[in-house]
Structures are given as C-alpha cells and as structure tokens.
C-alpha cells in the first residue's frame, strides 16, 4: 500500500503536470469507487472547473478545484492516478474506473485493479471536517520530538503499532515504521510509553529522515504501485530492514529477525542493535 512518500510523489508529479488545466469532460465507468458523490454529481460539479493544485494529506491525493471543491483520492492497495496522452497501455486502461478529460486533450484516469481505493468530492467545510479526523503529518514542524514523546507516553500500544495508527500520525505504514525504528535503534515491540525523551528524539529523527530520503528517491516501489507517469520508486534499494528478514543488519551484521508478533504484521528488526 502506498505510504506517505509514494503518495507525496504522485501528488507532486500531478501538480507539475496538471495544475492550471481545465476539466472539459468526466466519465465514470465504475461508480463503486465513488464516495460522498454520485457519478452524475461528480460530472456536473467538475466539468468546467480548473485544477488549482494537487497535494497530499495523509495517504490521500487531493485535487483542489477553482470551484472550492476538492477531489479526494485514496489509492489504498491498487489505485493510481495515471495521465494518458493516448499511450496508456490497455493493461492499465482496462482497470480505469473514471477519467477526466483535460483541456489539452489528455485524460486523467483513476485506475484501480481491485477497486479498494476511493474517489470522493468534498466541499471546503466537509474536507476540513474530514481532515480533522486524521492524525498529525509526520513532516509537519508541529510534530516535534517533544510532541512525539507526549504521544508515545500517552499510548498503551507497541511503539510500531502506534507509528502505524493513522489517527495518531498519518502516512506511516509497515515499510516506514520498520525502517524508522531500525534507524532509531528501538525494538518495534517495546511499549510506546516506555521510550524516554532521548529515544523519542532518535525515533523522531528516524521518521523524518526515512520519509524525506524516500520522497527524494520517489518512494519505494512494490507490486501495483506506480507514480503518475507509470514509473516505480527507487527507495527499495535503500531499505535497511523491510523485506530483508534473515539477511545481515546493515549496521552491525547480525542476522535480521522477521516476526509477526506486533499486530500480526511483518516486522523485521535487528535483535542486537535495536533495544
Ligand atoms: Zn544490527
């Protein structure tokens, strides 16, 4: 599932590619991906509007329209926003659920293989209300090491599970939780509230550094993830623990341990240098 860096990559690419373009037509072929709007309403509300910008909130790609409405896309497992100037392969196009026709002739598809992702249309008040239910952005200066320390102390969960709790901090899934904890030298199964202030500081640094470096590398590629031009991310080369169970720890050389002890998800960590 795309996490923060992959979603950020999609949103930034789209912003460069489509900000300022006007939607001249909209076609919905699989209305079951729609939320909070019918196919007819989506067409009526978007045709004739201009896309002001594309940006990310949590794991959502948000397209601001000059009408004030926002198209809110949650790609989840197999969703992607793909631009098509006539060269989109049939293997992608057949999973298109809806598309917008832009004033330069290109199509913007939302393709979703398993159709577990969603597309919503929200007015400003509804979006603000919805956004308020989501956790804090990890790269927002508001999430300082001190603030993270307070969140950790108030939790009864394992630290890894807390990092992945989207109501607390958004955008961190299994890949970046594993990586941030390895960088911080913290055992993923530790009680969040047992971390002291210096460990919280290391964890904060691990989160910020891994997300920032991954964004710079255009995210981690995995099955079904594509950025807006259909490319894959480069951060997979830089993963220290995720997907590396049984291989040597890049820091100390001990064999990395793979377990399912935290919330049933695959956790990979170094039992020697993560405490
Ligand atoms: Zn190690």
Boltz pocket constraint, residues with backbone or C-beta under 6 A from the ligand:
constraints:
  - pocket:
      binder: B
      contacts: [[A, 249], [A, 250], [A, 251], [A, 252], [A, 253], [A, 254], [A, 270], [A, 271], [A, 272], [A, 273], [A, 274]]
      max_distance: 6.0
